Amino acid sequence: MGLVDSVGALAASIIAAIIFLVFAILSLFVTVFIVDAAANIAGLSPDDGFVVLGAAIIAGAAIAAGGSGLTLTEGQ
């Protein structure tokens, strides 16, 4: 049963990684629209590259901040 359990754990791990990547891509798309709308509200018209760069920084920071609290130990 050890081999079957490890194959199941590997499959679950792969599925979780795929789901995480899909949600990361979706959050980047949503953040691009938010940054573009915010620039339009502010009266700015930045190039598309800067909009994507800003959205990537914001989405990456949100993903990193969301996962950073998971590694705390009980002593801290």
Secondary structure, DSSP 8 states (H G I E B T S, - for coil): -HHHHHHHHHHHHHHHHHHHHHHHHHHHHHHHHHHHHHHHHTT----HHHHHHHHHHHHHHHHHHHHHGGG--TT-
